[in-house]
Amino acid sequence: MPAPEFVGDWSAPGVNLSLSADGQIAWRKVDEDGSSHSVIAPLSSFSKKKFSAGFWLFSSSFHVDKPPVRDGAVWRMTVDGVELIRLDDDGAVPKDEV
């Protein structure tokens, strides 16, 4: 299961990541050419530096460059070189970030 500070919906331009407390991941990335990649699967491993989701040949790994940290009212973390912001409970970007 993910550490509590990782749980939530995270976003960056072209990237969405959702980690649930029960160990589910939903990840979607849209490339500049419009092609998209997604993973919806249970976590198979988790550490504060790396997590994986899926099964055997159908698994994806994600490297945590910077773990979640609170920056004022905004939570940030960097995964696979992309800085993500945790969304509010209503799915919006926190007001301090707008």
Secondary structure, DSSP 8 states (H G I E B T S, - for coil): ---GGG-EEEEETTEEEEE-TTSEEEEEEE-TTS-EEEEEEEEEEE-SSEEEEEETTEEEEEEEEEEEEEETTEEEEEETTEEEEE--TTS---GGG-
